[in-house]
Amino acid sequence: MSDAALAVVLGLCSAVTLAFANLAVKMGTDILVGRAILSASAALLILPAAFFVAPPDAATWQALARAIPAHLLYQFCLVQAMQRGDLSLVFPIMRGGAPLLTAIAGVALLGEHLSLAGWAGLVLATGAVARFVRPTGGDSLAQHPDAAAILWALGTGVGVALYNIADAHGVRTAPQPATYIVWLFLLDWIGVSIAALALRRRALGAAIATKWRYGVTAGALSILSFGAALYAMSLIEAAKVSALRETAVVWAALFGSRFLAEGFGGRRLAAALVLAAGLVLLQIAG
């Protein structure tokens, strides 16, 4: 299998596991607590790998120092969005807009290149995300019943784009991709866990006792999803990996309908198909 084909497979696997991980968090009683348990579980699960990968060098530590704040911003906005809106609403917004932002940043900061058709695919996909946002009655964003959730979801999308660029740089400069992946997970849990301890101390203890299975499951899925995406970024452009990973919006909408009894009408199905078409165009165009 070629590097490009392997990257595509990893990106699609990352999409499915990403949707499952967020479903597991959403099924918990407290999103912040769920994210804290997810991150801590992922760190514990991946800890043994630290003894088998090359140690981080100076460039890796610098990359991690840039990436961790971006991940913290993402997690803060994610918690706010998922507390306020359905998974099938906020997830497409927060994830679907990220490929376009990642592409812009990749060109500006990483020297990556996309063809005109590739840009067209990204714009088409982003337009499909906008369709998810638009209320059925055509009201403005200010009149949207979930306006706060949408704004936090848009902020989450910015966080996704920032950490995509930071992580793409880190995984390419580390002694080996696994070094960056392992140490990112070992450090990423600290900020959100401190926030959960400060704001949800009692809820955190109760969740660990009764809902720990959701968090551990989500943590394991997070390792699979993000590890696959980061390794794929070492093989092809960050924008393409981001686009593949964001097909998770289709899975999240389906999972929200199936497991959380959220609505998934024809309008969102059509938007999901347009989103997929845009991402396919991106892959074909190069």
N, C-alpha and C positions, 0 to 999 in steps of 0.2 A: 504494500500500500504506500502511495506517495505521501509526502509530508502534507500536501494540500488536502488530499482525501482524508487523512488521519485527522487533520484539524477540523474538517467539516463534521466528521463523526463525533469528535470530542465536543464540539460546539453544540450539536443537537442533543447529545446526552446531558450536557450541562444545563440545557434549557428545561428538560423534563425534571431533572432532580432539583433545579432551582424552584420550579413551581411547587413540587411536593414539599420542599423545605419551608416555604412560606405558608403553605396550607397547614402544615403542622403547627407553626407559630400562631396562625390565625385561629386555630381550633382551641388554643389555650384561653385562659380567662383573662390574662393581662399580657399585652403585647410586649411591653418593656421587659417584664419578667421572662417571657418566652424567649426574647432575643438574648437576654443575659445567659439563660440556661443553654441555649443553642451555641453561643460563642464559647462558653466555658467547656461545654461538652466536646466541641470540636477541638479545642486546645488539648484537652486530656487525651482524646483519641489519637491525635497526631503526635503527641509528645514522644513516643518511642522512636519515631522516624528521625528525630533530631540527632540521634546517635549514629545514623547511617548515611546522612547526607554530608556534603562538604560544608565546613563552617562558613558563616557569613564573612565576607571581606569588607573593607571600608566602603566600597561602592554599594554593597548590599545594605549596610546599615544606613547610609545616606538615603537610599531609595525607600527603605522602610520608614524613615523619619518623615518623608514626604507623603507616603501612602497612608499611614495610620490616621492622621487628621482627616483625610478625605473619607476614609471608611467610617470614622466617628460621625462626620457630618451626615453621611448616607444613613447610618443607623438611627440617628436622632430624628431625621425627617421621616424615615420609614415607620418608626414607631408612631409618630403623630398621625401619619396618613392612614395606617391600618387600624388605628383606634377609632378613626372618624368615618371610614367608608368601607364598603364591601370589597372583598378581595378582587372580584371580577371587575370592579370599577377602577380602583386605585392602582392595581398591579399593571394593567396595560399602560397607564399614563406614566408611571414611574420608570418602567422598563423600556417601553416602546420609543420614547423620545431620546433615549441615551445613545443609540447608534449614530444619529446625525451629529449630536454634540461631540461624540467620540471621534467621528471622522474629521470634523473641523479641527479639533485639538490635535489629532494624529498628524494631519497635514502641517499644522503650525509648529508643533513641538517635536514630532518624531520624524519629520521628513517623509511621511508616507504619501502615496499618490493613489487617487481614484480617478477612473475615467469619467467622462460626462454621463455615460449610461449608469455607471455606479452611483454617481450623485443622484441621478433621477430615481434609482431604486430606493435610496435612502429617504429622499423627499416623499416618495409615494408611501413608504412605510410610516413616516412621521405624520402624513396626512391621515392615514388610517387611525393612528393614535388619537388625533384630534377628533375623529368621528366618535371614538369611545367617550370623549369628554363631553361632547355636545348633548344637551338635554333633549329628550324626545320632542318637547314642545318648541324647541328652538330658542329658549330663553338665553340671556347673556350669562356669562360666568358669575356675575354678581348676584343674579337671581337663581342660580343653581342651588338646589337643596343641599348639595354636598360640596359647596364652594370651598370650604376650609379643607376638606379632605383632598380636593383636587389641587389646591395650592401647595399643600405639603407633599403631594405626590410629584408635582413638578419640581419641587426642591429636591426630592429624592432622586429624580432623574439627573439633575445637575451633579449630585454626589456620585451617582453611578459613572457619569462621564469623567469626572475628576479621578476617581480611583481606577477606572479603566486605563487611563493614560499613565498614571503613576505606576500601576502594576505591570503594564506592558514594558515600561522602561526597566523596572526592577527585575522582572523575570529574564530579561535579555542581558542584563549586566551582571547578574549573580554568577558565582562559579558554576552552578548548574541550576536549571529551572526549579528542581525540587528544593534547593536551599531556600530560595525566596518564598516558595509556597508554604513550606513548613514553618518558617519563622514568622511569616505574616499571621498564620493561624495562632501561633504561640503568643503573639502580642495583641492581636485584635480584640480579645475578650476583655481586656483590662478596663477600657473606658466605659463600655456599656454596663459592665458588672459593678463598677463603682457607682454609676448612676442608679442602678437597681437597688443597691444596698442603701444608698442615701434616701431614695424616694419610696421604695417599696420593700422595706426590710421584712415586715410581717408577711406580705404577700409572697415574697421570694421564698421564705422558709416554708410556707404552706404549699407553694407550687413545687418545690423540690420534693416534698413529701408525697404529693398526690399526682402531679402532672409531669414528673421527671421524664417519663417515657417519651412524651411529645418533644421535649427539649433535646434529649439524646438522639432521637430519630432525626430531628431537624439538623442537629450538629453533624451527624454522619453524612446526611444528604448534602449539607453545605460543603463538607470536605470534597465529596465526589464532584459536586457541581463546580465549585470555584477552582479546585485543583485542575479539573479537565479544561476549564476555560483559560487558566493561566498558562498551562502547557501548550494549548493551541496558539496562544499569543506569541509563543517562541517560534512558531512555525510559519504563521501568516500574519497579515496586517491586523492590528488591534480593532479597527473598524469592522472588518469582516467577522471576527470572532464575536464582537459585541452584537452585531446584527443576528448572527446565528443564535446566540444565547437569548436574545430578546424574543425569539419565537416562543419563549416560555409564557408570553401573554395569552396565547391561545390555550395552552394547557391550564393556566391559572383560571381563566374564565370558565372552562369546562369543569375544573375541579370545584370552583365556587358554586356552580350550578348543581353539581352532583352531590357534594359532601356538605355544603353550607346552605343549601336551599336558596341560593341567590339567583336573580333573574339573568337569563342569557338568551335574549330575543334575536330575531332575524337581523336587526340592525348591527348588533355586535358580532354576529356570525359573519356578516358581509365584511365588516371592518377587519375581522381576523383574516379572512381570505385575501383581502387587499394587502394587508400587512405581510402575509406570507409571500404574495406575488412580488412585492417590493424587495423583500430579502432575497428571493430567488434571482431577481434581476441583478441585484448587487453581486451575487456569487458568479453569475454568468458573465457579467460585464468585466469584472476584475478591477 
